Amino acid sequence: MKRLDNNTDSFLREMARGVYAGRGDEGFQVVPGENYYIFAGGTKPFHAGHDQMIMHAINDAALDPNGRVLLFIGLGDRGPLKGESMQVVWTNYIEDHYERISPNIHIEYGGGPVGKVLWLLKEANTIALSGMRPDNMFYIYSDPEDTQQYYLLPTYSKRNPGVELKSSPPKYSSELRNLDPAGVSFMGADDPERFTRGGEGGTINISGTKMREYLESGNNTAFMAGLPGWMEDNIKENVFQILRGAPLNEISRAERGTLEYSTYLEEMMDELKHIKSSYDSRKKASARYRKEASKIQDAYAEIRRLKRKNDKLLMTESKESFNRDAIKEWFKRTKK
């Protein structure tokens, strides 16, 4: 069986791991007979265009009895926008929405999203190189420009411009594309009218660059308009504040110093406990999720600190109110 060389193998592993070590081949594992509808991107920040692309993948997979949706979401920083903040948005506001629509969806964070796709294709491509047909089909969702840049355009050596690099992206899908029918479909290339941003019949004309500009300038009206319609306005406002790096005590549905605010924080703590428990990170089989679980625990500790602070403020105000009233009452009695 012909296999890809060790240098290429190492390159893909590094791409898949990115700066979050340990995810590469420990991440999603292909299941024989499943067909994969894949979106991979940094979503910095997530916006209505990403939502539309993901919904294309979800709707197409729903028509396939063997279809499964994969979302690979990168967590690298992009300018002032922090990957950790984007993950908070995903785990608190986005995950549940897609999981309700597509219960069999797999969402994975960290590492290089495109590298993870190439890693999956590389495994199937190796099978195709041996003269056999892989037991899976892959549909990759991105606009035509990104499709060319990340998956189809060859890359060449700087020293020898005519020599294609062993890590050139097309090499990981060449045999799959030569199958009849093809074993992979790059949707932006195979159906460009459907996936061209701003084109007639294409996707929404909105960019991550513009959304980051709205964040930096504090234009929450324009930013919220760029988020998907299924998000409620209070959620959109929270997303805006989280991605701008606002402290958690500035993101609330109730005023600080009130009993309602303590109740709201307690509800957030309960939700974080539920999310963390779903990772089951203490078990050996789920050990790769320990980093995510640790970050959720940090958020839980911060919210608990805020609740204690608010409870203490309520208690202090209650005592002060009692003391003032008691002093007034004492003066009234002494004057009689």
Secondary structure by P-SEA (a helix, b strand, c coil): cccccaaaaaaaaaaaaccccccccccccccccbbbbccccccccccaaaaaaaaaaaaaaaacccbbbbbbbbbcccccccaaaaaaaaacccaaaaaaacccbbbbbcccaaaaaaaaaaaaaaaaaacccccbbbbbbccaaaaaacccbbbbbccccccccccccccccccccccccccccccccccccccccccccccccccaaaaaaaaaacaaaaaaaaccccccaaaaaaaaaaaaccccccccccccccaaaaaaaaaaaaaaaaaaaaacccccccccaaaaaaaaaaaaaaaaaaaaaaaaaaaaaaaaaaaaaaaaaaaaaaac
